[in-house]
Amino acid sequence: MKNTEYTEAVERCEYPDDPKVPLDHEFKDERGVIRNLLHTPIYSVAYITSKKGTDRANHYHVLDHHFCLILSGKIEYWERDIENKEAHKSWVFNTGDMFYTRPKVVHKMVFLEDTVFMTFSKIKKDHEHYEEDVVRIKF
């Protein structure tokens, strides 16, 4: 699946099972590199740092869904259904990887190294709107 196919599926609310987002090929010349990351409307972008051994999330979003791009570091990403605490999956993502979190999926991130990443969200992510959409659940 190509990046455009993945993001078009998300736009149709046909959420892929695999959270790893395929990235487009690089455009590289003597000036450097350009790589398109997303082909979908985004409302909010956040820059986040996390220390090795910590975790984030332990929640799900009612409406929001987001893409995460790892600028440096390594994340073990976990998902499970809201109702089924036993059926969970995990993936390890590295620098340069992008992954996607669907709405209504409990998720957490465990930082295997000091990590810098960005999130690209479909809804406004100021504190008020974020708290209206998030449901905190211990993974």
TANOR-V905474 format. One record per helix or strand of 3 or more residues. SS is the DSSP state (A for helix, B for strand). FROM is the first residue (numbers start at 1). TO is the last residue. Records with the same first field share a line. If there is no record, write none. Layout:
SS=FROM-TO ; FROM-TO
This chain:
A=3-11 ; 127-133
B=27-29 ; 32-34 ; 44-50 ; 55-61 ; 66-72 ; 74-81 ; 88-94 ; 98-101 ; 105-111 ; 115-121 ; 134-136
